[in-house]
Amino acid sequence: MPFLINTAKKIIKGVARRFSFDSDLRQKNSPAVKINQRNLYNFYRHAISTGFRCPLADTGFRVYSQFEEDGILLYIFAAIGIEHQTFIDIGSGNGINSNCANFAVNFGWHGLFIDGNRKNIKKGVHPTKAYFVS
């Protein structure tokens, strides 16, 4: 009987984790997130053009990144400009929780996610949009 209970718990946890993961992705990919970030990018561009500089420590936020790199990178690219929308992310994990994922999904950048863990690659690969190298 304990075997059946433990097996049922594992199945339920797996299903709950999958739905939670899908829900998180829907929120990260929502039009509101995309619009707000583009507005923030344009605000930064305008502010910088008038001589205003934000403290870098105040610009961080997380959508896909682990440690607020999404916001910091958005500010840096607003400050220096974007000529080519291309990236290479080495050690990207599954590519979903990556500091380049935000630019790929919300800003249309193209690039390469590289990771040495095949499980990460399998979890993050999208058959028509990304190629992962292990």
Chimera marker file (.cmm) of the C-alpha trace (Angstrom):
<marker_set name="trace">
<marker id="1" x="0.000" y="0.000" z="0.000" r="1" g="1" b="0" radius="0.5"/>
<marker id="2" x="2.782" y="2.550" z="0.763" r="1" g="1" b="0" radius="0.5"/>
<marker id="3" x="4.140" y="1.875" z="-2.743" r="1" g="1" b="0" radius="0.5"/>
<marker id="4" x="0.811" y="2.908" z="-4.312" r="1" g="1" b="0" radius="0.5"/>
<marker id="5" x="0.566" y="6.011" z="-2.145" r="1" g="1" b="0" radius="0.5"/>
<marker id="6" x="4.126" y="7.078" z="-2.965" r="1" g="1" b="0" radius="0.5"/>
<marker id="7" x="3.567" y="6.434" z="-6.662" r="1" g="1" b="0" radius="0.5"/>
<marker id="8" x="0.339" y="8.452" z="-6.619" r="1" g="1" b="0" radius="0.5"/>
<marker id="9" x="2.121" y="11.331" z="-4.845" r="1" g="1" b="0" radius="0.5"/>
<marker id="10" x="4.881" y="11.346" z="-7.459" r="1" g="1" b="0" radius="0.5"/>
<marker id="11" x="2.351" y="11.426" z="-10.285" r="1" g="1" b="0" radius="0.5"/>
<marker id="12" x="0.362" y="14.230" z="-8.661" r="1" g="1" b="0" radius="0.5"/>
<marker id="13" x="3.528" y="16.258" z="-7.994" r="1" g="1" b="0" radius="0.5"/>
<marker id="14" x="4.639" y="15.801" z="-11.605" r="1" g="1" b="0" radius="0.5"/>
<marker id="15" x="1.284" y="16.921" z="-12.991" r="1" g="1" b="0" radius="0.5"/>
<marker id="16" x="1.106" y="19.885" z="-10.590" r="1" g="1" b="0" radius="0.5"/>
<marker id="17" x="4.663" y="20.905" z="-11.474" r="1" g="1" b="0" radius="0.5"/>
<marker id="18" x="3.836" y="20.729" z="-15.196" r="1" g="1" b="0" radius="0.5"/>
<marker id="19" x="0.732" y="22.923" z="-14.841" r="1" g="1" b="0" radius="0.5"/>
<marker id="20" x="2.625" y="25.373" z="-12.637" r="1" g="1" b="0" radius="0.5"/>
<marker id="21" x="5.448" y="25.529" z="-15.199" r="1" g="1" b="0" radius="0.5"/>
<marker id="22" x="2.980" y="26.145" z="-18.050" r="1" g="1" b="0" radius="0.5"/>
<marker id="23" x="1.233" y="28.847" z="-16.017" r="1" g="1" b="0" radius="0.5"/>
<marker id="24" x="4.551" y="30.567" z="-15.251" r="1" g="1" b="0" radius="0.5"/>
<marker id="25" x="5.455" y="30.544" z="-18.945" r="1" g="1" b="0" radius="0.5"/>
<marker id="26" x="2.081" y="32.002" z="-19.925" r="1" g="1" b="0" radius="0.5"/>
<marker id="27" x="2.607" y="34.854" z="-17.477" r="1" g="1" b="0" radius="0.5"/>
<marker id="28" x="6.178" y="35.472" z="-18.677" r="1" g="1" b="0" radius="0.5"/>
<marker id="29" x="5.002" y="35.481" z="-22.305" r="1" g="1" b="0" radius="0.5"/>
<marker id="30" x="1.941" y="37.668" z="-21.783" r="1" g="1" b="0" radius="0.5"/>
<marker id="31" x="1.446" y="40.704" z="-24.029" r="1" g="1" b="0" radius="0.5"/>
<marker id="32" x="1.443" y="42.934" z="-20.935" r="1" g="1" b="0" radius="0.5"/>
<marker id="33" x="4.988" y="41.861" z="-20.034" r="1" g="1" b="0" radius="0.5"/>
<marker id="34" x="6.173" y="42.511" z="-23.582" r="1" g="1" b="0" radius="0.5"/>
<marker id="35" x="4.474" y="45.938" z="-23.777" r="1" g="1" b="0" radius="0.5"/>
<marker id="36" x="5.692" y="47.059" z="-20.345" r="1" g="1" b="0" radius="0.5"/>
<marker id="37" x="9.265" y="46.123" z="-21.135" r="1" g="1" b="0" radius="0.5"/>
<marker id="38" x="9.222" y="47.912" z="-24.480" r="1" g="1" b="0" radius="0.5"/>
<marker id="39" x="7.769" y="50.992" z="-22.766" r="1" g="1" b="0" radius="0.5"/>
<marker id="40" x="10.483" y="50.816" z="-20.113" r="1" g="1" b="0" radius="0.5"/>
<marker id="41" x="13.174" y="50.447" z="-22.810" r="1" g="1" b="0" radius="0.5"/>
<marker id="42" x="11.825" y="53.523" z="-24.617" r="1" g="1" b="0" radius="0.5"/>
<marker id="43" x="11.640" y="55.453" z="-21.329" r="1" g="1" b="0" radius="0.5"/>
<marker id="44" x="15.281" y="54.588" z="-20.621" r="1" g="1" b="0" radius="0.5"/>
<marker id="45" x="16.322" y="55.645" z="-24.148" r="1" g="1" b="0" radius="0.5"/>
<marker id="46" x="14.539" y="58.979" z="-23.750" r="1" g="1" b="0" radius="0.5"/>
<marker id="47" x="15.860" y="59.589" z="-20.227" r="1" g="1" b="0" radius="0.5"/>
<marker id="48" x="19.417" y="58.790" z="-21.261" r="1" g="1" b="0" radius="0.5"/>
<marker id="49" x="19.149" y="61.081" z="-24.307" r="1" g="1" b="0" radius="0.5"/>
<marker id="50" x="18.261" y="63.963" z="-21.963" r="1" g="1" b="0" radius="0.5"/>
<marker id="51" x="21.228" y="63.231" z="-19.689" r="1" g="1" b="0" radius="0.5"/>
<marker id="52" x="19.427" y="61.340" z="-16.919" r="1" g="1" b="0" radius="0.5"/>
<marker id="53" x="21.155" y="58.212" z="-15.649" r="1" g="1" b="0" radius="0.5"/>
<marker id="54" x="19.461" y="55.634" z="-13.417" r="1" g="1" b="0" radius="0.5"/>
<marker id="55" x="21.577" y="53.906" z="-10.782" r="1" g="1" b="0" radius="0.5"/>
<marker id="56" x="22.207" y="50.420" z="-12.188" r="1" g="1" b="0" radius="0.5"/>
<marker id="57" x="21.162" y="48.870" z="-8.871" r="1" g="1" b="0" radius="0.5"/>
<marker id="58" x="17.662" y="50.337" z="-9.370" r="1" g="1" b="0" radius="0.5"/>
<marker id="59" x="17.081" y="48.833" z="-12.814" r="1" g="1" b="0" radius="0.5"/>
<marker id="60" x="17.001" y="45.112" z="-12.027" r="1" g="1" b="0" radius="0.5"/>
<marker id="61" x="13.957" y="42.891" z="-12.436" r="1" g="1" b="0" radius="0.5"/>
<marker id="62" x="13.347" y="39.238" z="-13.243" r="1" g="1" b="0" radius="0.5"/>
<marker id="63" x="11.178" y="37.716" z="-15.912" r="1" g="1" b="0" radius="0.5"/>
<marker id="64" x="13.362" y="34.856" z="-17.132" r="1" g="1" b="0" radius="0.5"/>
<marker id="65" x="16.651" y="35.532" z="-15.350" r="1" g="1" b="0" radius="0.5"/>
<marker id="66" x="17.759" y="34.326" z="-11.962" r="1" g="1" b="0" radius="0.5"/>
<marker id="67" x="19.221" y="37.467" z="-10.409" r="1" g="1" b="0" radius="0.5"/>
<marker id="68" x="17.464" y="40.488" z="-11.992" r="1" g="1" b="0" radius="0.5"/>
<marker id="69" x="19.664" y="40.434" z="-15.102" r="1" g="1" b="0" radius="0.5"/>
<marker id="70" x="16.601" y="41.026" z="-17.300" r="1" g="1" b="0" radius="0.5"/>
<marker id="71" x="16.192" y="44.577" z="-16.035" r="1" g="1" b="0" radius="0.5"/>
<marker id="72" x="19.883" y="45.387" z="-15.775" r="1" g="1" b="0" radius="0.5"/>
<marker id="73" x="20.562" y="44.205" z="-19.326" r="1" g="1" b="0" radius="0.5"/>
<marker id="74" x="17.521" y="46.097" z="-20.606" r="1" g="1" b="0" radius="0.5"/>
<marker id="75" x="18.913" y="49.303" z="-19.124" r="1" g="1" b="0" radius="0.5"/>
<marker id="76" x="22.452" y="48.666" z="-20.406" r="1" g="1" b="0" radius="0.5"/>
<marker id="77" x="21.209" y="48.015" z="-23.947" r="1" g="1" b="0" radius="0.5"/>
<marker id="78" x="19.018" y="51.111" z="-23.789" r="1" g="1" b="0" radius="0.5"/>
<marker id="79" x="22.116" y="53.096" z="-22.809" r="1" g="1" b="0" radius="0.5"/>
<marker id="80" x="24.499" y="51.713" z="-25.433" r="1" g="1" b="0" radius="0.5"/>
<marker id="81" x="21.990" y="50.967" z="-28.183" r="1" g="1" b="0" radius="0.5"/>
<marker id="82" x="21.301" y="47.750" z="-30.043" r="1" g="1" b="0" radius="0.5"/>
<marker id="83" x="22.853" y="47.180" z="-33.423" r="1" g="1" b="0" radius="0.5"/>
<marker id="84" x="22.538" y="43.407" z="-33.732" r="1" g="1" b="0" radius="0.5"/>
<marker id="85" x="19.900" y="41.415" z="-31.885" r="1" g="1" b="0" radius="0.5"/>
<marker id="86" x="21.982" y="38.257" z="-31.562" r="1" g="1" b="0" radius="0.5"/>
<marker id="87" x="23.261" y="36.359" z="-28.528" r="1" g="1" b="0" radius="0.5"/>
<marker id="88" x="25.165" y="33.254" z="-27.477" r="1" g="1" b="0" radius="0.5"/>
<marker id="89" x="24.265" y="31.996" z="-24.006" r="1" g="1" b="0" radius="0.5"/>
<marker id="90" x="26.829" y="29.464" z="-22.751" r="1" g="1" b="0" radius="0.5"/>
<marker id="91" x="25.622" y="27.533" z="-19.709" r="1" g="1" b="0" radius="0.5"/>
<marker id="92" x="22.038" y="28.495" z="-20.452" r="1" g="1" b="0" radius="0.5"/>
<marker id="93" x="20.424" y="25.678" z="-18.499" r="1" g="1" b="0" radius="0.5"/>
<marker id="94" x="17.104" y="24.931" z="-20.143" r="1" g="1" b="0" radius="0.5"/>
<marker id="95" x="17.066" y="28.286" z="-21.939" r="1" g="1" b="0" radius="0.5"/>
<marker id="96" x="13.868" y="29.225" z="-20.161" r="1" g="1" b="0" radius="0.5"/>
<marker id="97" x="15.485" y="30.522" z="-16.984" r="1" g="1" b="0" radius="0.5"/>
<marker id="98" x="18.217" y="32.351" z="-18.817" r="1" g="1" b="0" radius="0.5"/>
<marker id="99" x="19.258" y="35.968" z="-19.012" r="1" g="1" b="0" radius="0.5"/>
<marker id="100" x="19.007" y="35.817" z="-22.832" r="1" g="1" b="0" radius="0.5"/>
<marker id="101" x="15.525" y="34.254" z="-22.919" r="1" g="1" b="0" radius="0.5"/>
<marker id="102" x="13.876" y="37.590" z="-22.187" r="1" g="1" b="0" radius="0.5"/>
<marker id="103" x="15.470" y="39.170" z="-25.242" r="1" g="1" b="0" radius="0.5"/>
<marker id="104" x="14.612" y="36.171" z="-27.404" r="1" g="1" b="0" radius="0.5"/>
<marker id="105" x="10.967" y="36.018" z="-26.355" r="1" g="1" b="0" radius="0.5"/>
<marker id="106" x="10.044" y="39.632" z="-25.660" r="1" g="1" b="0" radius="0.5"/>
<marker id="107" x="12.326" y="41.495" z="-28.085" r="1" g="1" b="0" radius="0.5"/>
<marker id="108" x="12.697" y="39.082" z="-31.007" r="1" g="1" b="0" radius="0.5"/>
<marker id="109" x="16.431" y="38.474" z="-30.622" r="1" g="1" b="0" radius="0.5"/>
<marker id="110" x="17.980" y="35.379" z="-32.178" r="1" g="1" b="0" radius="0.5"/>
<marker id="111" x="20.749" y="33.301" z="-30.754" r="1" g="1" b="0" radius="0.5"/>
<marker id="112" x="22.169" y="30.107" z="-29.453" r="1" g="1" b="0" radius="0.5"/>
<marker id="113" x="21.569" y="28.541" z="-26.050" r="1" g="1" b="0" radius="0.5"/>
<marker id="114" x="24.361" y="26.125" z="-25.088" r="1" g="1" b="0" radius="0.5"/>
<marker id="115" x="24.339" y="23.775" z="-22.116" r="1" g="1" b="0" radius="0.5"/>
<marker id="116" x="26.107" y="20.533" z="-21.238" r="1" g="1" b="0" radius="0.5"/>
<marker id="117" x="23.155" y="18.882" z="-19.479" r="1" g="1" b="0" radius="0.5"/>
<marker id="118" x="20.969" y="16.896" z="-21.890" r="1" g="1" b="0" radius="0.5"/>
<marker id="119" x="17.977" y="17.056" z="-19.497" r="1" g="1" b="0" radius="0.5"/>
<marker id="120" x="18.084" y="20.856" z="-19.603" r="1" g="1" b="0" radius="0.5"/>
<marker id="121" x="18.273" y="20.785" z="-23.365" r="1" g="1" b="0" radius="0.5"/>
<marker id="122" x="15.342" y="18.410" z="-23.668" r="1" g="1" b="0" radius="0.5"/>
<marker id="123" x="13.223" y="20.568" z="-21.351" r="1" g="1" b="0" radius="0.5"/>
<marker id="124" x="13.973" y="23.833" z="-23.099" r="1" g="1" b="0" radius="0.5"/>
<marker id="125" x="14.014" y="22.936" z="-26.754" r="1" g="1" b="0" radius="0.5"/>
<marker id="126" x="11.280" y="24.325" z="-28.992" r="1" g="1" b="0" radius="0.5"/>
<marker id="127" x="11.074" y="22.427" z="-32.276" r="1" g="1" b="0" radius="0.5"/>
<marker id="128" x="10.701" y="25.484" z="-34.513" r="1" g="1" b="0" radius="0.5"/>
<marker id="129" x="12.452" y="28.309" z="-32.665" r="1" g="1" b="0" radius="0.5"/>
<marker id="130" x="15.596" y="27.139" z="-30.935" r="1" g="1" b="0" radius="0.5"/>
<marker id="131" x="18.500" y="24.808" z="-31.367" r="1" g="1" b="0" radius="0.5"/>
<marker id="132" x="20.452" y="23.642" z="-28.361" r="1" g="1" b="0" radius="0.5"/>
<marker id="133" x="24.007" y="22.343" z="-28.379" r="1" g="1" b="0" radius="0.5"/>
<marker id="134" x="25.360" y="20.000" z="-25.741" r="1" g="1" b="0" radius="0.5"/>
<link id1="1" id2="2" r="1" g="1" b="0" radius="0.2"/>
<link id1="2" id2="3" r="1" g="1" b="0" radius="0.2"/>
<link id1="3" id2="4" r="1" g="1" b="0" radius="0.2"/>
<link id1="4" id2="5" r="1" g="1" b="0" radius="0.2"/>
<link id1="5" id2="6" r="1" g="1" b="0" radius="0.2"/>
<link id1="6" id2="7" r="1" g="1" b="0" radius="0.2"/>
<link id1="7" id2="8" r="1" g="1" b="0" radius="0.2"/>
<link id1="8" id2="9" r="1" g="1" b="0" radius="0.2"/>
<link id1="9" id2="10" r="1" g="1" b="0" radius="0.2"/>
<link id1="10" id2="11" r="1" g="1" b="0" radius="0.2"/>
<link id1="11" id2="12" r="1" g="1" b="0" radius="0.2"/>
<link id1="12" id2="13" r="1" g="1" b="0" radius="0.2"/>
<link id1="13" id2="14" r="1" g="1" b="0" radius="0.2"/>
<link id1="14" id2="15" r="1" g="1" b="0" radius="0.2"/>
<link id1="15" id2="16" r="1" g="1" b="0" radius="0.2"/>
<link id1="16" id2="17" r="1" g="1" b="0" radius="0.2"/>
<link id1="17" id2="18" r="1" g="1" b="0" radius="0.2"/>
<link id1="18" id2="19" r="1" g="1" b="0" radius="0.2"/>
<link id1="19" id2="20" r="1" g="1" b="0" radius="0.2"/>
<link id1="20" id2="21" r="1" g="1" b="0" radius="0.2"/>
<link id1="21" id2="22" r="1" g="1" b="0" radius="0.2"/>
<link id1="22" id2="23" r="1" g="1" b="0" radius="0.2"/>
<link id1="23" id2="24" r="1" g="1" b="0" radius="0.2"/>
<link id1="24" id2="25" r="1" g="1" b="0" radius="0.2"/>
<link id1="25" id2="26" r="1" g="1" b="0" radius="0.2"/>
<link id1="26" id2="27" r="1" g="1" b="0" radius="0.2"/>
<link id1="27" id2="28" r="1" g="1" b="0" radius="0.2"/>
<link id1="28" id2="29" r="1" g="1" b="0" radius="0.2"/>
<link id1="29" id2="30" r="1" g="1" b="0" radius="0.2"/>
<link id1="30" id2="31" r="1" g="1" b="0" radius="0.2"/>
<link id1="31" id2="32" r="1" g="1" b="0" radius="0.2"/>
<link id1="32" id2="33" r="1" g="1" b="0" radius="0.2"/>
<link id1="33" id2="34" r="1" g="1" b="0" radius="0.2"/>
<link id1="34" id2="35" r="1" g="1" b="0" radius="0.2"/>
<link id1="35" id2="36" r="1" g="1" b="0" radius="0.2"/>
<link id1="36" id2="37" r="1" g="1" b="0" radius="0.2"/>
<link id1="37" id2="38" r="1" g="1" b="0" radius="0.2"/>
<link id1="38" id2="39" r="1" g="1" b="0" radius="0.2"/>
<link id1="39" id2="40" r="1" g="1" b="0" radius="0.2"/>
<link id1="40" id2="41" r="1" g="1" b="0" radius="0.2"/>
<link id1="41" id2="42" r="1" g="1" b="0" radius="0.2"/>
<link id1="42" id2="43" r="1" g="1" b="0" radius="0.2"/>
<link id1="43" id2="44" r="1" g="1" b="0" radius="0.2"/>
<link id1="44" id2="45" r="1" g="1" b="0" radius="0.2"/>
<link id1="45" id2="46" r="1" g="1" b="0" radius="0.2"/>
<link id1="46" id2="47" r="1" g="1" b="0" radius="0.2"/>
<link id1="47" id2="48" r="1" g="1" b="0" radius="0.2"/>
<link id1="48" id2="49" r="1" g="1" b="0" radius="0.2"/>
<link id1="49" id2="50" r="1" g="1" b="0" radius="0.2"/>
<link id1="50" id2="51" r="1" g="1" b="0" radius="0.2"/>
<link id1="51" id2="52" r="1" g="1" b="0" radius="0.2"/>
<link id1="52" id2="53" r="1" g="1" b="0" radius="0.2"/>
<link id1="53" id2="54" r="1" g="1" b="0" radius="0.2"/>
<link id1="54" id2="55" r="1" g="1" b="0" radius="0.2"/>
<link id1="55" id2="56" r="1" g="1" b="0" radius="0.2"/>
<link id1="56" id2="57" r="1" g="1" b="0" radius="0.2"/>
<link id1="57" id2="58" r="1" g="1" b="0" radius="0.2"/>
<link id1="58" id2="59" r="1" g="1" b="0" radius="0.2"/>
<link id1="59" id2="60" r="1" g="1" b="0" radius="0.2"/>
<link id1="60" id2="61" r="1" g="1" b="0" radius="0.2"/>
<link id1="61" id2="62" r="1" g="1" b="0" radius="0.2"/>
<link id1="62" id2="63" r="1" g="1" b="0" radius="0.2"/>
<link id1="63" id2="64" r="1" g="1" b="0" radius="0.2"/>
<link id1="64" id2="65" r="1" g="1" b="0" radius="0.2"/>
<link id1="65" id2="66" r="1" g="1" b="0" radius="0.2"/>
<link id1="66" id2="67" r="1" g="1" b="0" radius="0.2"/>
<link id1="67" id2="68" r="1" g="1" b="0" radius="0.2"/>
<link id1="68" id2="69" r="1" g="1" b="0" radius="0.2"/>
<link id1="69" id2="70" r="1" g="1" b="0" radius="0.2"/>
<link id1="70" id2="71" r="1" g="1" b="0" radius="0.2"/>
<link id1="71" id2="72" r="1" g="1" b="0" radius="0.2"/>
<link id1="72" id2="73" r="1" g="1" b="0" radius="0.2"/>
<link id1="73" id2="74" r="1" g="1" b="0" radius="0.2"/>
<link id1="74" id2="75" r="1" g="1" b="0" radius="0.2"/>
<link id1="75" id2="76" r="1" g="1" b="0" radius="0.2"/>
<link id1="76" id2="77" r="1" g="1" b="0" radius="0.2"/>
<link id1="77" id2="78" r="1" g="1" b="0" radius="0.2"/>
<link id1="78" id2="79" r="1" g="1" b="0" radius="0.2"/>
<link id1="79" id2="80" r="1" g="1" b="0" radius="0.2"/>
<link id1="80" id2="81" r="1" g="1" b="0" radius="0.2"/>
<link id1="81" id2="82" r="1" g="1" b="0" radius="0.2"/>
<link id1="82" id2="83" r="1" g="1" b="0" radius="0.2"/>
<link id1="83" id2="84" r="1" g="1" b="0" radius="0.2"/>
<link id1="84" id2="85" r="1" g="1" b="0" radius="0.2"/>
<link id1="85" id2="86" r="1" g="1" b="0" radius="0.2"/>
<link id1="86" id2="87" r="1" g="1" b="0" radius="0.2"/>
<link id1="87" id2="88" r="1" g="1" b="0" radius="0.2"/>
<link id1="88" id2="89" r="1" g="1" b="0" radius="0.2"/>
<link id1="89" id2="90" r="1" g="1" b="0" radius="0.2"/>
<link id1="90" id2="91" r="1" g="1" b="0" radius="0.2"/>
<link id1="91" id2="92" r="1" g="1" b="0" radius="0.2"/>
<link id1="92" id2="93" r="1" g="1" b="0" radius="0.2"/>
<link id1="93" id2="94" r="1" g="1" b="0" radius="0.2"/>
<link id1="94" id2="95" r="1" g="1" b="0" radius="0.2"/>
<link id1="95" id2="96" r="1" g="1" b="0" radius="0.2"/>
<link id1="96" id2="97" r="1" g="1" b="0" radius="0.2"/>
<link id1="97" id2="98" r="1" g="1" b="0" radius="0.2"/>
<link id1="98" id2="99" r="1" g="1" b="0" radius="0.2"/>
<link id1="99" id2="100" r="1" g="1" b="0" radius="0.2"/>
<link id1="100" id2="101" r="1" g="1" b="0" radius="0.2"/>
<link id1="101" id2="102" r="1" g="1" b="0" radius="0.2"/>
<link id1="102" id2="103" r="1" g="1" b="0" radius="0.2"/>
<link id1="103" id2="104" r="1" g="1" b="0" radius="0.2"/>
<link id1="104" id2="105" r="1" g="1" b="0" radius="0.2"/>
<link id1="105" id2="106" r="1" g="1" b="0" radius="0.2"/>
<link id1="106" id2="107" r="1" g="1" b="0" radius="0.2"/>
<link id1="107" id2="108" r="1" g="1" b="0" radius="0.2"/>
<link id1="108" id2="109" r="1" g="1" b="0" radius="0.2"/>
<link id1="109" id2="110" r="1" g="1" b="0" radius="0.2"/>
<link id1="110" id2="111" r="1" g="1" b="0" radius="0.2"/>
<link id1="111" id2="112" r="1" g="1" b="0" radius="0.2"/>
<link id1="112" id2="113" r="1" g="1" b="0" radius="0.2"/>
<link id1="113" id2="114" r="1" g="1" b="0" radius="0.2"/>
<link id1="114" id2="115" r="1" g="1" b="0" radius="0.2"/>
<link id1="115" id2="116" r="1" g="1" b="0" radius="0.2"/>
<link id1="116" id2="117" r="1" g="1" b="0" radius="0.2"/>
<link id1="117" id2="118" r="1" g="1" b="0" radius="0.2"/>
<link id1="118" id2="119" r="1" g="1" b="0" radius="0.2"/>
<link id1="119" id2="120" r="1" g="1" b="0" radius="0.2"/>
<link id1="120" id2="121" r="1" g="1" b="0" radius="0.2"/>
<link id1="121" id2="122" r="1" g="1" b="0" radius="0.2"/>
<link id1="122" id2="123" r="1" g="1" b="0" radius="0.2"/>
<link id1="123" id2="124" r="1" g="1" b="0" radius="0.2"/>
<link id1="124" id2="125" r="1" g="1" b="0" radius="0.2"/>
<link id1="125" id2="126" r="1" g="1" b="0" radius="0.2"/>
<link id1="126" id2="127" r="1" g="1" b="0" radius="0.2"/>
<link id1="127" id2="128" r="1" g="1" b="0" radius="0.2"/>
<link id1="128" id2="129" r="1" g="1" b="0" radius="0.2"/>
<link id1="129" id2="130" r="1" g="1" b="0" radius="0.2"/>
<link id1="130" id2="131" r="1" g="1" b="0" radius="0.2"/>
<link id1="131" id2="132" r="1" g="1" b="0" radius="0.2"/>
<link id1="132" id2="133" r="1" g="1" b="0" radius="0.2"/>
<link id1="133" id2="134" r="1" g="1" b="0" radius="0.2"/>
</marker_set>
